């Protein structure tokens, strides 16, 4: 994996140490951090620190948008007793994982739909609620106006350019916050959105996110 589009870690906190390691890694620059789980000298798993972490938000880092999920701790201990989480850019050791995760009973086999699989893949970069998306949408609206807000909303939430049937904003609502929230609510209630996102919300660093992040991270 290339490290050209990632930043070194300047602040780090490891919170969960089961088979999925969770926490946050705040970057030195605008780009997110890349984390690498290694067993001995063998890379096991790479992850972007691009999800939402309430702890990072409370600690004042990136409005929370530097959370991570790192899988594969159990596999790493099969390879070596020296399991570490390191910065994928600088190579700095961020955490030594002292013990393998406790054994968790394997779930019963079940059939997964395509949307279930997509939701699982998207989860690390998803927003925990529409409120986090709304903050960026409001920032975009105030910086760029209604037309560009609608365009960014359609690209972010529906993955396409708005067509002639796209609704306009409700100017009868008394303030920016309500106009933006009402517009987003209308889009996420649509069948098109549900088919695309299956009740998830794209996070601020998701590849589909088109809202202006200036001043927000």
N, C-alpha and C positions, 0 to 999 in steps of 0.2 A: 504494500500500500504506500502511496506517496504521502509525504508529510508536508508538502509545499503549501497546502491550504489549511494547515492547523497551527495552533499557537501553543507555546510552552505553558505548563501549569504554574500558576502563581499562588493559588490557594486550593487546598484539598481537604476533604473530609470523607471518611469511610463510615457509613452508617449501618448497612446490613451486610452480614458475612455468611449468609447461607450459600447455596450453589450459585445464586445470583447475587453478586456483590453490587451494592447500591451506595450512592453518595453524590458528591459534587466535585468538580474540578474546574475552577475558574481560570480563564485564559489570560495571558499577558497582552494579547491583541484582540482584534475584532473576531477573528475566526475561532471556532470552538477547539477544544483540546481533543487529542487522540490518545486513548489509553490502550495499553497492551498488557494482557495477562500472560505470564510466562511460568513454565515449570522447568527449573534449571535454566538452560539456555534455549528452550524450545517455546516458540510462540504458540499460545493456545487460542487466544481470542482477542480481537480488536474491537473497540467501541468508541463512538463519538460521545463526548459529554455535551449533548445538545438537547436533552430532555428538560423537564421542569422539576425543580427541587424546592419544596417549601422551605427547607432548612437553608438553602443558598439564598433564597429571597429574604428570609429573616436575618441572615448574616450580612446582607447588603451586596451580594454578588450577582450581577447580570440580571437583575429582577427575577432571579430564580432559574434562568435558562442556561444552566451548565450542569444539569444532573446526568447521571449515567446509570446504565445497567450492564454489568459485565458477567457473562455466562461462562461456565466451564471450570469452576474451581475444583470440582470433584475429579474431572479429567486431568487437571494439572497435577494433582497429587498422585495420580497413577504414574505420571512421567517422572516426578521428582518430589522430594520433601521440601525443596527450596522453591516456594511459590511466591511470586511477587507481582505487584501491580505497578507498572512503570509508565512514565510519560513517553508517548510514542514519538515525540519530537526531540526532547533533550536526553532521554534515557534515564532521567532521574527516577530513583526508586521511591514510589509514593507510599507503598504499604507492603509489609511482609505479612503474608497470610500464614498464621502459625499452625492452624489445625484444619483438617479437611471438614467440609460441611457435614452436619449430622445427616444420617441416612433418612430419606423421605420415601415412604412407600410409593412405588410406581403407580401412576394413575391407570385406571382401566382403559383399554383401547376404545376409542370412540371415533366416529366419522366426523371429519372437519369439512365445513363448507369452504368455498373459495374466499368468501368474505371473512370467515373466522381466521383463516390463515393470513390474509392481508392485515387484519386487525392486530394479530400477534406480531407481525413484522413491523408494523407502523408504531406500535406502542411506545418504544423508547423515545421517539420524536414527537409524540402526541401531546396536546395540551390537556390538562386535567379537567378543564371546564371551558365553557364558552366565554366566561368572564375574562380569562387571560387573552383570548383572541380579541375580544371587544376593546381592550385597552389599546392594542396596536391598530385596530380598525379606526378608532376615534382619533388617534394620532395622525393616521393617514388622511382622514377626512379633513382635519383642521389644517394640515399642511398643503393638501393638493386639491381640495374641493370635491363636490359631489360626483362629478363625472368620473374622475380618476378613482375615487373610492369605490364606485360601483364596478368599474373594470377590475380593480384589485380584488374585490370580494368574489367576483365570478371566477377569476383565475385561481384564487386560493381555495375556495370551497367547492367549485364545480369543475375546475380544470379546463375551462374554456372561456372564450370571449363572450361578453353579453350580446344577445341578439336583440332584434326589434321588440320582442315581447318582454324584455327585462323591465321590471317595475322601477319607477323612480322613487326617490326618497319622499317621505311624508313631511312636507314643510309645515303642516298644521301642528305638528308636535312642538312643544315649547322650547326645547334646547337640543344641542348637538348630541348629548349622551343618549337621549331617548330616541332621536331620529336614527342614530347608528345602531342602537340595540334592537330597535324594531325591524330595521332592514335585515340585520343578521338573523333574527328570529324567523323571519319569513323564508329566508334561504334554507336554513338548517331544517325547517319543517317540511321542505319539499321532498317528494319521492326521489328526485334526481340526486339530491344530497345524500339521502339515506342509502341509496344504492351504491354511492361512491365511497362513503365513509363509515357506514354501519355504526352510527351513534358516536364516532370518535371526532376529535377536532384536531386539525393540523397545528403543530407547535411552531414557535417563532423561528426555528432553524430548520424546519422541514423544507424539502426542495420545492414544494408547491407554494410556499408562503410568499405572498407578493406585497404585503403591507410594509410601509416604510418603518424601519426599525430605528431610525435616527432618534437619539435621545432616550431610547427605551431600554437599551442593554448596557 
